[in-house]
């Protein structure tokens, strides 16, 4: 029986996981290395935007969800310890496991070897990591508890902007575990969720996560590659043609979800898709597999941003003010990690454009602080539109669509093909 659950790492995945289990009436302890993040959470404030989590934090903080200052206190007496720490891309695209492995060491050093503990890796890691890296690490530790810790891989399938609903109402739960003790505890943890719980090996669980993310990345790059072809052909209404594609009955299992990926824009971003696609491609290269499709997905993601820059520069004069609307990687999020807007603005700066003003409904402060580019920031979308000679839609926020639909007094470069009526790409410069 589960005594308590510990979640290590209270970022997007970890906090959602902790509060989600608290919502299901488990006792949950959370810990994070970032003291500023812990302070904000202790004050009842989210350190990032995610609908639903703010109310959940208010309901459970100090009750079912307790913040702890360190791993030793957080782990003591827990049955399940979830590792939800970052596994960022290294310089060569490989996943950096250093934070994860250090957390695993600290967990083993802190646990009472009398109590059974399952160490659950929820962080996204390359297939084989639990079996080939984490398990040998634990066996090598001087503390004998390392050999008694059960290991499991339990990947997340959370979408930013919908994470709370995705956690509470998953379409499936994947549990990668080799031993029955770990399976029993995780089956208990997920018993209150109305979704099938699939038991697989840890390596299979890790692979399923990459299957999911790289398919989504492939759909995006496929759509972007086709949009570049359409731009060269000319006379093709991008928005309408892809809308008709989505009318195929084979999309109807989840049309809104999948169609949003098989639709052109200016590249995929965020934390997961770029990092995970790079990591699995790196793994393929290391294993001697020629993963040409994956490599092309990555190449196309770079190419569509270059094409976007070409479209903008073909429209804007060298001394004109360019207004960039959208800095988050997608609407309803303040996440600017790997945002296409970063590469687009950086590319414009490299080409000598110095008059750039940008806006985002949520992410302006995050973007400005994270990247410190020599550009201006507008207080509102209307301000950016009014002061710009050319307006660029880089993120398809609804307020931008409402503001710019039908605007004809200045050029609009719609990188997301979101305006109604759509801009005729026959009249656009070809990428």
FENJO-V835216 format. One record per pair of residues at least 12 apart in sequence whose C-alpha atoms are under 10 Angstrom apart, sorted by the first residue. I is the first residue (numbers start at 0). J is the second residue. Records with the same first field share a line. If there is no record, write none. Layout:
I: J, J
//
This chain:
0: 78, 183, 184, 187, 188
1: 25, 26, 76, 77, 78, 79, 116, 183, 184, 185, 187, 188
2: 25, 26, 27, 76, 77, 78, 79
3: 25, 26, 27, 28, 63, 73, 74, 75, 76, 77, 78, 79, 80
4: 17, 20, 21, 25, 26, 27, 28, 29, 64, 73, 74, 75, 76, 77, 78, 79, 80, 81, 116, 117, 188
5: 17, 26, 27, 28, 29, 30, 64, 65, 66, 67, 70, 72, 73, 74, 75, 76, 77, 78, 79, 80, 81, 82, 118, 119
6: 18, 20, 27, 28, 29, 30, 31, 66, 70, 73, 74, 77, 79, 80, 81, 82, 83, 84, 119, 121
7: 28, 29, 30, 31, 32, 67, 69, 70, 73, 74, 80, 81, 82, 83, 84, 99, 102, 103, 106, 121
8: 29, 30, 31, 32, 33, 81, 82, 83, 84, 85, 99, 102, 122
9: 29, 30, 31, 32, 33, 36, 37, 40, 46, 66, 82, 83, 84
10: 31, 33, 36, 45, 46, 47, 83, 84, 85
11: 45, 46, 47, 48, 49, 52, 83, 84, 157, 158, 159, 162
12: 82, 83, 84, 85, 121, 122, 155, 156, 157, 158, 159, 162, 163, 166
13: 29, 30, 31, 81, 82, 83, 84, 85, 121, 122, 155
14: 29, 30, 31, 40, 45, 52, 56, 83, 163
15: 49, 51, 52, 55, 56, 157, 162, 163, 164, 165, 166, 167
16: 29, 81, 83, 121, 155, 157, 162, 163, 166, 167
17: 29, 30, 56, 59, 63, 64, 65, 81, 83
18: 52, 53, 55, 56, 58, 59, 60, 63, 64, 65, 163, 166, 167
19: 52, 55, 56, 59, 64, 162, 163, 164, 165, 166, 167
20: 63, 64, 166, 167, 188, 189, 191
21: 55, 56, 58, 59, 60, 62, 63, 64, 65
22: 55, 56, 58, 59, 63, 64, 167
23: 63, 167, 188, 189, 190, 191, 192
24: 59, 62, 63, 64, 191
25: 63, 64, 188
26: 59, 62, 63, 64, 65, 77
27: 59, 60, 62, 63, 64, 65, 66, 73, 77, 79, 80
28: 61, 63, 64, 65, 66, 67, 70, 72, 73, 74, 75, 77, 80
29: 64, 65, 66, 67, 68, 69, 70, 72, 73, 74, 80, 81
30: 65, 66, 67, 68, 69, 70, 71, 72, 73, 74
31: 66, 67, 68, 69, 70, 83, 84
32: 68, 69, 70, 84
34: 68
37: 66, 67, 68
38: 66
40: 53, 56, 57, 60, 66
41: 56, 60, 61, 65, 66, 67
42: 56, 57, 60
43: 55, 56, 57, 58, 59, 60, 61
44: 56, 57
47: 332, 333, 334, 361, 362, 365
48: 159, 160, 331, 332, 333, 334, 361, 362
49: 158, 159, 160, 161, 162, 163, 331, 332, 333, 334
50: 159, 160, 161, 162, 163, 164, 331, 332
51: 160, 161, 162, 163, 164
52: 162, 163, 164
55: 163
69: 105, 109
70: 102, 105, 106, 107, 108, 109, 110
71: 105, 106, 107, 108, 109, 110, 111
72: 109, 110
73: 106, 109, 110
74: 105, 106, 107, 108, 109, 110, 111, 116
75: 106, 109, 110, 111, 114, 116
76: 110, 111, 113, 114, 115, 116
77: 110, 111, 114, 115, 116, 117
78: 114, 115, 116, 117, 118, 181, 184, 185
79: 115, 116, 117, 118, 119, 149, 150, 151, 181, 184, 185, 188
80: 103, 106, 116, 117, 118, 119, 120, 121, 150, 151
81: 103, 117, 118, 119, 120, 121, 122, 151, 152, 153
82: 98, 99, 100, 102, 103, 106, 118, 119, 120, 121, 122, 123, 152, 153
83: 99, 102, 119, 120, 121, 122, 123, 154, 155
84: 96, 97, 98, 99, 100, 102, 120, 121, 122, 123
85: 97, 98, 99, 122, 123, 124, 270
86: 98, 99, 122, 123, 124, 125, 270, 271, 274, 275, 278
87: 123, 124, 270, 271, 273, 274, 275, 278
88: 270, 273, 274, 275, 276, 277, 278
89: 274, 277, 278
91: 277, 278, 281
92: 273, 274, 275, 276, 277, 278, 279, 280, 281, 282
93: 124, 125, 274, 275, 276, 277, 278, 279, 280, 281, 282, 285
94: 123, 124, 125, 274, 275, 277, 278, 279, 281, 282
95: 124, 278
96: 122, 123, 124, 125, 128, 132, 133
99: 120, 122, 124, 133
100: 132, 133, 136, 137
103: 118, 119, 120, 133, 134, 136, 137, 145
104: 133, 136, 137, 140, 142, 145
106: 118, 144, 145, 148
107: 137, 140, 141, 142, 143, 144, 145, 146, 147, 148
108: 140, 141, 142, 143, 144, 145
109: 142, 144
110: 142, 144, 145, 148
111: 144
112: 142, 143, 144, 145, 146, 147, 148
113: 144, 147
114: 144, 147, 148
115: 144, 147, 148, 149, 180, 181
116: 144, 147, 148, 149, 150, 180, 181, 184
117: 147, 148, 149, 150, 151, 176, 180, 181, 182, 184, 185
118: 148, 149, 150, 151, 152, 181
119: 149, 150, 151, 152, 153, 154, 174, 175, 176, 181, 185, 201
120: 133, 150, 151, 152, 153, 154, 155, 175, 201, 205
121: 151, 152, 153, 154, 155, 174, 205
122: 152, 153, 154, 155, 205
123: 152, 153, 154, 155, 204, 205, 206, 208, 209, 271, 274, 275, 278
124: 152, 154, 202, 204, 205, 206, 208, 209, 275, 278, 279
125: 202, 205, 206, 208, 209, 275, 278, 279, 281, 282
126: 201, 202, 203, 204, 205, 206, 207, 208, 209, 278, 279, 282
127: 200, 201, 202, 203, 204, 205, 206
128: 152, 201, 202, 205
129: 150, 151, 152, 175, 176, 200, 201, 202, 204, 205
130: 150, 151, 152, 177, 200, 201, 202
131: 202
133: 150
134: 146, 148, 149, 150
137: 150
148: 181
149: 176, 177, 178, 179, 180, 181, 182
150: 175, 176, 177, 178, 180, 181, 182, 201
151: 174, 175, 176, 177, 178, 181, 182, 185, 199, 200, 201, 202, 204
152: 173, 174, 175, 176, 177, 199, 200, 201, 202, 203, 204, 205
153: 172, 173, 174, 175, 176, 185, 198, 199, 201, 204, 205, 208
154: 172, 173, 174, 175, 201, 204, 205, 206, 207, 208, 209
155: 169, 172, 173, 208
156: 169, 170, 171, 172, 173, 208, 211, 212
157: 169, 271
158: 271
159: 269, 270, 329, 330, 331, 332, 333, 334
160: 329, 330, 331, 332, 333, 334
161: 331, 332
166: 192
167: 189, 191, 192, 193, 194
168: 192, 193, 194
169: 192, 193, 194, 195, 196
170: 192, 193, 194, 195, 196
171: 192, 193, 194, 195, 196, 197
172: 186, 189, 192, 193, 194, 195, 196, 197, 198, 204
173: 195, 196, 197, 198, 199, 200, 201, 203, 204, 205, 207, 208
174: 186, 189, 196, 197, 198, 199, 200, 201, 203, 204, 205
175: 197, 198, 199, 200, 201, 202, 203, 204, 205, 207
176: 198, 199, 200, 201, 202, 203, 204
177: 198, 199, 200, 201, 202
178: 200
182: 198, 199
185: 198
186: 198
206: 279
208: 275
209: 271, 272, 275, 276, 278, 279
210: 275, 276, 279
211: 272, 275
212: 271, 272, 273, 274, 275, 276
213: 271, 272, 273, 274, 275, 276, 277, 279, 280, 293, 296
214: 260, 272, 276, 293, 296
215: 257, 259, 260, 261, 267, 272, 276
216: 260, 261, 266, 267, 268, 271, 272, 273, 275, 276, 293, 296, 297, 300
217: 260, 261, 267, 272, 276, 292, 293, 295, 296, 297, 299, 300
218: 257, 258, 259, 260, 261, 262, 263, 267, 296
219: 257, 258, 259, 260, 261, 262, 263, 264, 265, 266, 267, 296, 299, 300
220: 260, 261, 262, 263, 264, 265, 266, 267, 293, 295, 296, 297, 298, 299, 300, 301, 302, 303
221: 260, 261, 262, 263, 295, 296, 299, 300
222: 241, 260, 261, 262, 263, 264, 266, 299
223: 261, 262, 263, 264, 265, 266, 267, 296, 299, 300, 302, 303, 304, 306
224: 263, 264, 295, 296, 299, 300, 302, 303
225: 237, 241, 262, 263
226: 238, 240, 241, 262, 263, 264, 265, 303, 416, 424, 430
227: 263, 299, 302, 303, 306, 307, 429, 430
228: 429, 430
229: 424, 425, 429, 430
230: 306, 423, 424, 425, 426, 427, 428, 429, 430
231: 424, 425, 427, 428, 429, 430
232: 424, 425, 429
233: 423, 424, 425, 426, 427, 428, 429
234: 423, 424, 425, 426, 427
235: 423, 424, 425, 426
236: 416, 421, 422, 423, 424, 425
237: 262, 263, 415, 416, 417, 421, 422, 423, 424, 425
238: 262, 263, 415, 416, 417, 418, 419, 420, 421, 422, 423, 424
239: 416, 420, 421
240: 262
241: 258, 261, 262, 263
242: 258, 261, 262
244: 258, 261, 262
245: 257, 258, 259, 261, 262
246: 258
262: 415, 416
263: 303, 414, 415, 416, 417
264: 300, 303, 304, 307, 339, 392, 393, 394, 395, 413, 414, 415, 416, 417
265: 300, 301, 302, 303, 304, 305, 306, 307, 308, 328, 338, 339, 340, 343, 392, 393, 394, 413, 414, 415, 416
266: 297, 299, 300, 301, 302, 303, 304, 305, 307, 328, 337, 338, 339, 340, 342, 393, 414, 415
267: 297, 300, 301, 303, 304, 328, 329, 337, 338, 339
268: 300, 327, 328, 329, 334, 335, 336, 337, 338, 339, 340, 341
269: 327, 328, 329, 332, 334, 335, 336, 337, 338, 339
270: 328, 334, 335, 336, 337, 338
271: 336, 337
272: 337
273: 296, 297, 300, 336, 337, 338
274: 337
276: 293, 294, 296, 297
277: 293, 294, 296, 297
279: 293, 294
280: 292, 293, 294, 296, 297
281: 293, 294
300: 339
301: 339, 342
302: 430
303: 339, 343, 414, 430
304: 339, 340, 341, 342, 343, 344, 346, 414, 430
305: 342, 343, 346, 347, 430
306: 343, 414, 429, 430
307: 339, 340, 342, 343, 346, 391, 393, 412, 413, 414, 429, 430
308: 342, 343, 344, 345, 346, 347, 350, 414, 430
309: 343, 346, 347, 428, 429, 430
310: 391, 412, 413, 414, 427, 428, 429, 430
311: 343, 347, 389, 390, 391, 410, 411, 412, 413, 414, 427, 428, 430
312: 347, 350, 352, 389, 428
313: 427, 428, 429, 430
314: 388, 389, 390, 410, 411, 412, 427, 428
315: 352, 388, 389, 390, 410, 412
316: 352, 388, 389
317: 350, 351, 352, 353, 354
318: 351, 352, 353, 354, 388
319: 352, 353, 354, 355, 387, 388, 389
320: 352, 353, 354, 355, 356, 383, 386, 387, 388, 389, 390
321: 344, 347, 352, 353, 354, 355, 356, 357, 383, 384, 386, 387, 388, 389, 390, 391
322: 354, 355, 356, 357, 358, 375, 376, 377, 380, 382, 383, 384, 385, 386, 387, 388, 389, 390, 391, 392, 393, 411, 412
323: 340, 343, 344, 355, 356, 357, 358, 359, 376, 377, 380, 383, 384, 387, 389, 390, 391, 392, 393, 394, 412
324: 340, 356, 357, 358, 359, 360, 377, 379, 380, 381, 383, 384, 390, 391, 392, 393, 394, 395, 396, 399, 413
325: 338, 339, 340, 357, 358, 359, 360, 361, 362, 363, 380, 391, 392, 393, 394, 395, 396, 399
326: 338, 339, 340, 341, 344, 357, 358, 359, 360, 361, 362, 363, 364, 365, 366, 367, 392, 393, 394
327: 339, 340, 341, 358, 359, 360, 361, 362, 363, 365, 366, 393, 394, 395, 396
328: 340, 341, 362, 393, 394, 395
329: 393, 394, 395, 396
330: 359, 360, 361, 362, 394, 395, 396, 397
331: 360, 361, 362, 394, 395, 396, 397
332: 359, 360, 361, 362, 396
333: 359, 360, 361, 362, 363, 364, 365, 366
334: 361, 362, 365, 366
335: 362, 363, 364, 365, 366, 367, 369, 370
336: 365, 366, 369, 370
338: 366, 393, 394
339: 393, 394
340: 357, 366, 392, 393, 394
341: 366, 370, 372
343: 393
344: 356, 357, 372, 373, 374
345: 370, 372, 373
348: 372, 373, 374
352: 374
353: 373, 374, 375
354: 373, 374, 375, 387
355: 373, 374, 375, 376, 383, 387, 389
356: 373, 374, 375, 376, 377, 382, 383, 384, 386, 387, 390
357: 374, 375, 376, 377, 378, 379, 380, 382, 383, 384, 387, 390, 391, 393
358: 375, 376, 377, 378, 379, 380, 381, 382, 383, 384
359: 376, 377, 378, 379, 380, 393, 394, 396, 399
360: 378, 379, 380, 396, 398, 399
363: 376, 377, 378
364: 376
380: 398, 399, 402, 403
381: 398, 399, 402, 403
384: 399, 402, 403, 409, 411
385: 409
387: 409, 410
388: 408, 409, 410, 411
389: 409, 410, 411, 412
390: 403, 409, 410, 411, 412, 413
391: 410, 411, 412, 413, 414, 415
392: 411, 412, 413, 414, 415, 416, 417, 418
393: 412, 413, 414, 415, 416
394: 413, 414, 415, 417
395: 413, 414, 415, 416, 417, 418
396: 415, 417
397: 417, 418
399: 417, 418
400: 413, 416, 417, 418, 419
401: 418, 419
402: 418
403: 417, 418, 419
404: 417, 418, 419, 420, 421, 422
405: 418, 419, 420, 421, 422
406: 418
411: 427
412: 424, 427, 428
413: 427
//
